């Protein structure tokens, strides 16, 4: 299938999953995970209706920015972010989805203050408690959320999670449901009627429909749009 056909198919699947859950399909946004894609492919995806691109690597983000590849779309940073790379990301993306520690929050705050802006972020939760993955543990989330809310140059927008690889279809729904409950709890604990906390980013190519059924507002899809990833650049 062509890129255009893949995008149409994924969006149709998203709408169907939303309706099955009694949700408005307009509540869910597709983030195209553009890891290792070329600038031309990114431009083609935007031309075909993609409105948000998600990048995993700072090196690729800066290269595509220099190439004006994202023109016409918003940009999310969805990969692991080291504190020494914060200066290349803050102010250059619309949302940092992968904030997982007090140290990283402070680094983002310092850079945002230098640039005199407010950086939108999501807090990444290690919902499966996997040692190989980033994200704060669920019990550490309230303190991290409170820290984010107290920083003047950071705006907390919600949560992000990457559950364990599912052994069978539907196996991740319990992790998505648990993340959704954390999201609800955080909103209740520190939000109000005017809260900015409105994003729940979970679900990728293999499980985005289940994530939508459990409350995702953002799904990060790469392979289902672009096909198998080409080899990583050095």
N, C-alpha and C positions, 0 to 999 in steps of 0.2 A: 504494500500500500504506500501511497505517497504521504509526505508530511501533512499535507492538507487533510487527507482522508484519516490519518491517525489522530489528528487534533479533533476532527469532527466526531470520531468514534469515542474518544475519551470523554469529550464533553457530553455526548449522549449517555454514556455509562454513568457519568456523574449525576446527570439530571434524573435518570431512572432510580439510582440509589437514594437520592434525596427524596423523591416522591414516595418511594417505598417506606421511608422513615417518617413520612408526614411533614417533610421540610420543603421550603421554597428553594428550588435549584439556584435562584439568584443569591442565596446566602453563601454559596461555596465558590471559591475562586481557584482556578488552575494556575499553579506555578510551574513553569517549564524548567526542569533541572537541566541546565545547559552545560554541564561538566564535559570537558574535552570536545565540545562542538566548535566548529569554525565560526568566524564572524558572519560568513555568508549564510550558514545554516540558521544562525540566530536571527538574522535579518528576514530570512524566509519564514521563520516561525512567527515573527511579529507581523509580517504581512498577512499571514494566514489567520490571525486573530489572537495570538498570545499577547497578554497584557502585562505579565510579570515573568521575569527571568530569574532563576535562582542559581547562584554560583557557589561552588564548593572551595575553590582555590583562589587565593589572593593574586597569584601570578596571572591566572587566566582572566580574572576580573579586571585587573589593570590593563592588560593587553587589549581586551575587548572594549574597555572604556576609551582607550587611546584610538581605537579603530572606529569609534562611534557606532558600534554594533547594536547597542541597546536602544538606539533612538526610537521613540514611540512606545516604550514600555518602561515599567518600573523595574527596580532591581532589588532582589533580596540576597543577602549572604547567608547560605544555609550550611556551610561546612564548619569544621573546627577552626576557631580563630585564636591565634596566639597573641599574647599581649604586645609583642614587639611588631606585629603587623597591623595593629589597630589603626595607626595613622593612615594606612592605605585604604581603609574601609569606611571609617566614620565620615559622614558628610557626603560620601560618594554613592551610598546605597540608601534605599528608602527604608529598609528594615533589616536588622541583624537578627536572625532567627536562633542563633546558637550560643547564647550567653549562658554560661554554666557555673560561674564562680564569682565570689566577691572581688577578687583581684581583677578579673576581666571587666567587671562592671566599673570599677574605679578607673581603669585605663580608658575605657570608653568615655566616661565622664570628663576626664582630664582633656582628652582630645576634642571632645565636643565643646568644652568651655573655650579652648583655644580658638576654635572656629566660630564661636558665638552662635551655636545652633543647638537644637534639641534632637537627639538621635533616638528613633523608635527601635525597640528591641523586643524580642521574645526570650523567655527563659527556657532553656532546654532541660527536660527532665529525663533522667535515666530510669524509665519506667520498668524496665526489665532487670535492673540492677546488674548489668553486664560490665565486667571489668574492662572489656575491650572497647567500650563506648564512652563518649563524653556525656555530659549532663549531670545535673545535681541529683542527689537522691531525693525521693519524695518527701522525706521528713525534714530535709534542709530547705525545701522550697519556700515556706512562709517567711523565713528570715531573709532569704535572697530577694523575694518579692518586696518585702518592706524596705530593704536597702535600695532597690531600684526606684521605688516610689519616692524615696527621700532625696534622690539625686536630682538637682535642678536642670541638668542638661541631658537627662535620660527620660524617655517616656515608655513605661511598660505597657505593651499592647497585648500580652497574652503568653501562651505556652507553646512549646514545640516538643515532639517526642519521636524517637525512632525505636519501635519495639523490636524484640528479638525476631530473627528470621523464622517465619511460620513453617512448621513441619507439614501442615495440611491446610487447605482452604478454611478460612474462618477462625483459625487458631489465635489470631491476634486481636480478636474483638474484645477479649477481656482486658488487654492492655490499653486499647483505645478507650474503653469504658472507664477504666481507672484514671486515665489522663483527663478525660472529660470531667470526672468528679473532682479532681484536683483543680481544674480550671474553675469550676463552679464554686469550690471552697475559697479559692483565692479571691475571686470577685466578691464573695460574701464578706470575707474578712477585711479587705482593704479597699473595696470599691464603693461606689455610690451610684445614684441614678445618672450621673454625668461621667461615669468612668470611661477611660480610654481602653480598657481591657476588653477587647472584642475579637481577638484572633486565637484560634486553636489550630495549629499546623501539625497535621499527622496524616500518614498515608502516602505510599509511593506506588510505583507501577504495579506491584503484585497485590496490593491490598487497599488501594485508595477508595474502592467502593464500600468496603467494610468500615473504613475510617469515617466516611460520610454518614453511614448508618449510625455511627456512634457519636456524631456531633462535630466532626472536623469542619472548619470554615476555610482552611487552605489545604490543598493537597499538592505534594511535590512530585511531579511525574517526569521521568526522563526516558527510560527505555521504551515505554509504550508509545511515546511520541516519535523518538528519533531512531529507534531500533537499537541493537546491541552497540555498546560503546566501542569506539575505536581505541587502540592502545593509548595509554597515558603518555603525554610528552615528558621528557626528562625534567 
